[in-house]
Amino acid sequence: MFPKLRLSILVLVLLLLTEACYRPMPPSQPARRPTTRPVPQQRPTATRLGWSIQAGAFSQIDNAVRLSESLNSRGLEATYFRDTDKLYKVRFGNFTTRDIARNRAESLRAQRVLEVYYLIAPESLAGALIGDSRAETGIRKSLITTAESYLGVPYRWGGTSAQTGFDCSGLSQSVYKLNGLSIPRTSREQYSKGRAVTKNNLRGGDLLFFSTSKGTNVSHVAIYIGDGIFIHAPSSGQVIRKDNLNSQVWSRQYIGAKSYL
């Protein structure tokens, strides 16, 4: 009896092993390739400025011009502007901390360059939220308002000097600076940076570029404010004004547009 039982068990084991050996294998799965997410490309934007100093509250623009010229001679890149109270004020500097800005202002007051001054925190300006898509509309509105504050201001060549007024790119640079943002100085530099924008997708605060002389080189820049209208410093002896992009002259000279937001 026992030999027969052992034989039966042996046969059962062999059958089980045979079934296991010939059990079909599941179809092989293709090797998964590691998933890589595309790296988002950075949008070229204006650079946030630091702390600045504001001084003056003049009814006459000449007083703001003189103060700006004095500050510019010290390498402080001052910008004068007409504020919402219709008084001309001057803003300058790009300081990393409040203390550095205050110390510089106190030094200028000791030299009798300034009397009363105010420190402007970078977070108090529209440009502080650059990069936040939810704030972009507000930044653009602020740029338009600033550009409109310059309407009627005399144009003179050489906008880096407050004494000579604003050239076309000096105006665009100043508008951005007063909103706490830094962009390149000349129209050609401004055109070489930023993000290209088609004519159909223009938004307020974008920069428009023109070739006002023979050839295709950029020689003029304006600030778009919407509905085909832009603000610019046209030429020597004229005032900063509005013009229409769709007019015969400007549409012919138009080269392209850039956004810094």
PyMOL commands that set and color helices and strands:
alter all, ss='L'
color gray80, all
select helices_A, chain A and resi 2-21+61-72+98-110+122-124+126-129+133-149+162-164+168-177+187-192+199-201+248-253
alter helices_A, ss='H'
color red, helices_A
select strands_A, chain A and resi 47-48+51-58+79-82+88-95+117-120+181-182+195-197+207-210+220-226+229-232+241-244+254-259
alter strands_A, ss='S'
color yellow, strands_A
deselect
rebuild
show_as cartoon
